[in-house]
Amino acid sequence: MKFYIAIALLSSVSAFAPAPAARTHSDASTALFMAEGGVEPFRIGTRGSPLAMAQAFETRKRLQEIFPELCEDGAIEICVMKTQGDMILDKSLMELGGKGLFTKELDTALLGNEVDICVHSMKDVPTWLPDGTVLPCNLPREDTNDAFISGNGEIKRIEDLPDHSVIGTASLRRQAQIMAKNPTLKCVNFRGNVQTRLRKLDDGVVDATLLAIAGLKRMDMDGCATSVLEWDEMLPAVAQGAIGIQCRSDDERSLKYIGALNHEPTKVCVDCERAFLEALDGNCKTPIAGQARIVDGKIKF
């Protein structure tokens, strides 16, 4: 198994792309808002996992801080939908076909005008976007490191695990780096939301697992981490720790709203990383890692 690490690259970036959405606002609240103001509610599309919902709520909070009209009851509607990747958990992402599994349903809802924007974990977004959509906004990035979580709290690092220990991870990127440290370790498919994975760890299904510290922090669960791995211990995924917001390319209202949320340093780094991934034609079938940061006004990758 070959493991690719970035040295340098920079160019433009894109991304990729479901089922009728469930609403978190009541129909009565939405109807009242439309009746009083004559304006359609601003609809945020999201997956339904606790982490995805936390990211959608963060987006709503930031919009309301900038645009007073979005603070009215019913002005923002969060539309929850399931993706194929959420529903099929007994197979690895490589077997299922890659990252689009977490975005296709959202893309379909966006293009069908069922939602106005979609909130994504950027590392789930493929390097090409469906025609008619753009991804012009990244929120400020959280820490990009991976968290190591051990069933034995005294084991703080992958290198400390006994030979033949079992690590739960569906990520080929993590598997490649784990096996490079100790080829006797066994990596098993480990999917589901964060809570499900931690429950499996508690049940002794595996000896350890790895999760992005960003997701744990967004759910106030970073205390679950046994340790946080530095980049030289476990290089993170491209775009890890970043939230992206997608809309239709001709939707001026959405472009205005999410354009005001964009964090330019994050977007520059994420664009750089995704350009690298695109050049390698990377997907969930390839163990690719890469991170960019801005140092003294220059991109280091």
Protein Blocks (a to p, Z undefined) as FASTA:
>chain_A
ZZdddfbdcdddddddddddddfbdfklmmmmmmmnopacddddddfbfklmmmmmmmmm
mmmmmmmmlmpghkaccdddddfklmmmkbcfklnnpjklmmmmmmmmmmnopafbdcdd
fklpcfbdcehiacfbccddddfbdcdddfblklmbfklpcghiacddfbfklmmmmmmm
ommbccdddeddfklmmmmmmnomambdcddfklmmmnopmmmpmbdcdfkloccdehih
iacddddfklmklmmmmmmmpcfklmmmmmmmmmmmmmnopafkbccddddddeehiacZ
Z
